[in-house]
Amino acid sequence: MASNNDGEMATLTSFDRWMAHHNGPDAISRLLLVLAVILTGCGLYMRFIPLIMLALIALLVIVWRVLSTNIIQRRKEESTILNHAGFLRPWLANPSAAHTEHKMYKHVKCPTCGQKARLPKGVGKVIVTCPSCGDQYIKKG
């Protein structure tokens, strides 16, 4: 049960109780949804039915993942995908935060140890001191 601002106890709806035992939307579902929209648009534009069918299959997988009651297995799958996603991981996990990060900062790697550093965009050339190895290098922000 949750309380609202008036101090009254609000009860969960039957849908909320039902969804509490299901996986719900996750990063893989969001990725598949974007893929389905792109495939549908391309399929309709090119009038190529197999692309539309792939989009429908992606939508069915989304529904299956969202309604799955095996939450532990779905979380393991999501973790595996995100661990192998590389630079796409922030975009899959939280697209709005990743967009803000991309607009405001540039990410650079230390030439010595490979440690990543974050520079504000538009500051020109700066001397960066690596937090791991202490090496200094010049990069444009």
C-alpha positions as CSV (number, residue, x, y, z in Angstrom):
1,M,0.0,0.0,0.0
2,A,1.1,3.5,-0.8
3,S,0.1,6.8,0.8
4,N,-0.7,9.9,-1.2
5,N,-0.1,13.5,-0.2
6,D,-3.3,13.8,1.9
7,G,-2.1,11.0,4.2
8,E,-4.8,8.6,3.0
9,M,-3.8,5.1,2.2
10,A,-4.1,4.3,-1.5
11,T,-4.6,0.7,-2.6
12,L,-2.9,-0.9,-5.5
13,T,-5.0,-1.6,-8.5
14,S,-5.6,-5.1,-9.7
15,F,-3.3,-4.4,-12.7
16,D,-0.5,-3.2,-10.4
17,R,-0.8,-6.4,-8.2
18,W,-0.8,-8.5,-11.4
19,M,2.2,-6.8,-12.9
20,A,4.1,-7.1,-9.6
21,H,4.7,-10.8,-10.5
22,H,5.9,-10.0,-14.1
23,N,9.1,-8.8,-15.5
24,G,7.9,-5.5,-17.0
25,P,9.8,-3.4,-19.5
26,D,13.5,-3.5,-19.4
27,A,16.5,-2.4,-21.5
28,I,16.2,-5.3,-23.9
29,S,12.5,-4.5,-24.4
30,R,13.4,-0.9,-25.2
31,L,16.1,-1.9,-27.6
32,L,13.7,-4.3,-29.4
33,L,11.0,-1.6,-29.5
34,V,13.4,0.8,-31.3
35,L,14.4,-2.0,-33.6
36,A,10.8,-2.9,-34.4
37,V,9.9,0.8,-35.2
38,I,12.9,1.1,-37.5
39,L,12.1,-2.2,-39.2
40,T,8.5,-1.3,-39.6
41,G,9.4,2.1,-41.1
42,C,11.9,0.6,-43.5
43,G,9.6,-2.2,-44.4
44,L,6.7,0.1,-45.2
45,Y,8.9,2.5,-47.1
46,M,10.5,-0.2,-49.2
47,R,7.3,-2.3,-49.3
48,F,9.3,-5.3,-48.1
49,I,7.1,-7.7,-46.1
50,P,10.0,-9.7,-44.4
51,L,11.1,-6.6,-42.6
52,I,7.6,-6.0,-41.3
53,M,7.4,-9.6,-40.2
54,L,10.7,-9.3,-38.3
55,A,9.2,-6.2,-36.6
56,L,6.2,-8.2,-35.6
57,I,8.4,-11.0,-34.2
58,A,10.3,-8.3,-32.2
59,L,7.0,-7.0,-30.8
60,L,6.0,-10.6,-29.8
61,V,9.3,-11.0,-28.0
62,I,8.7,-7.7,-26.2
63,V,5.3,-8.8,-25.0
64,W,6.8,-12.2,-23.9
65,R,9.6,-10.5,-21.9
66,V,7.3,-7.9,-20.3
67,L,4.8,-10.5,-19.2
68,S,7.3,-13.2,-18.2
69,T,7.0,-14.4,-14.6
70,N,10.6,-15.8,-14.6
71,I,12.0,-12.5,-13.4
72,I,15.4,-13.9,-12.3
73,Q,16.1,-15.4,-15.8
74,R,15.1,-12.1,-17.6
75,R,17.4,-10.1,-15.3
76,K,20.3,-12.5,-16.1
77,E,19.6,-12.1,-19.8
78,E,19.5,-8.3,-19.4
79,S,22.7,-8.3,-17.4
80,T,24.5,-10.4,-20.0
81,I,23.3,-8.2,-22.9
82,L,24.3,-5.0,-21.1
83,N,27.8,-6.4,-20.2
84,H,28.4,-7.1,-23.9
85,A,26.8,-3.9,-25.2
86,G,30.0,-1.8,-24.8
87,F,29.4,1.9,-25.6
88,L,25.7,1.2,-26.1
89,R,25.2,0.3,-22.4
90,P,24.4,3.8,-21.1
91,W,22.0,4.3,-24.0
92,L,20.2,1.1,-23.3
93,A,20.1,1.6,-19.5
94,N,19.0,5.2,-19.4
95,P,18.6,6.9,-22.8
96,S,17.8,10.4,-21.5
97,A,20.8,10.5,-19.1
98,A,23.1,9.2,-21.9
99,H,21.8,11.9,-24.3
100,T,22.5,14.6,-21.7
101,E,26.0,13.2,-21.0
102,H,26.8,13.1,-24.7
103,K,25.7,16.7,-25.2
104,M,27.7,18.0,-22.3
105,Y,30.9,15.9,-22.1
106,K,33.6,14.3,-24.3
107,H,35.1,11.0,-23.1
108,V,38.8,10.5,-23.7
109,K,41.2,7.6,-22.9
110,C,44.6,7.9,-21.3
111,P,47.2,6.9,-23.9
112,T,49.3,5.1,-21.2
113,C,46.8,3.0,-19.2
114,G,43.5,3.4,-21.1
115,Q,41.6,4.9,-18.2
116,K,38.6,6.9,-19.3
117,A,38.2,10.6,-18.4
118,R,35.4,13.0,-19.0
119,L,36.0,16.5,-20.3
120,P,33.4,19.3,-20.7
121,K,32.7,20.0,-24.3
122,G,33.7,23.4,-25.8
123,V,36.6,24.2,-23.4
124,G,39.3,23.9,-26.1
125,K,42.6,22.2,-25.4
126,V,43.2,21.1,-21.8
127,I,45.9,19.2,-20.0
128,V,44.4,16.1,-18.6
129,T,46.0,14.3,-15.6
130,C,45.0,10.6,-15.6
131,P,43.4,9.6,-12.2
132,S,45.0,6.2,-12.4
133,C,48.6,6.5,-13.6
134,G,49.2,10.3,-13.2
135,D,50.3,10.7,-16.8
136,Q,49.5,14.1,-18.4
137,Y,48.3,14.5,-21.9
138,I,46.6,17.2,-24.0
139,K,43.2,16.7,-25.4
140,K,40.5,19.0,-26.9
141,G,37.3,19.2,-24.9
